[in-house]
Amino acid sequence: IALFFTFVPLILKKFFDLKIPAWFEITVLLMIYGSLFFGEVRGFYARFWWWNVLLNTVAAIILGLIGLTILVVLYKDEKIEGSPILISFFAFCFSLAVGTLWEILEFVLDNSFSFNLQQLSLKDSMLDLIFNAVGSAAVAIAGYFYLQRGQKTLVSRLITTFIENNPILLRGKKDSQ
């Protein structure tokens, strides 16, 4: 799964002509490296209580940015209508849903192949979901302020840069002008 995620930016570029920012690719690679090498091989999950919290929160922020970016593009292209609170809420839900699906995948792998991804603990899964919600909420709140008030935040700059680097995303709007 981790190996597949390293090729996602290349796949998006080849098939959809999307330019993924370098910082995003680096963040994904650091997450994979942090989880596999530091977390599992070097034992950071066992040695540092906060390691799993950090990785889950960062993953939720990344997923929240992906969901928010998709919704902002659709909103700006007038493919969807909605209030800033609704768009932010759906970005939150997107991130939380993907995080939940990940926890389900961990459960299936643990029970089917005797892995120990959930560290044999319901508490571990619940903490993962809680910090997934925290990271998702942080992005949703920043997205709300960006959409509602035009407030410039790190999130708004990331989304704006992504849209500017991928004008193909707003093709429908440009064609109609």
Secondary structure, DSSP 8 states (H G I E B T S, - for coil): -HHHHHHHHHHHHHHH-----HHHHHHHHHHHHIIIIIIIIS-HHHH-THHHHHHHHHHHHHHHHHHHHHHHHHHHTTSS---HHHHHHHHHHHHHHHHHHHHHHHHHHHHHH---TTTT-HHHHHHHHHHHHHHHHHHHHHHHHHHHH----HHHHHHHHHHHH-GGGGHHHHHT-
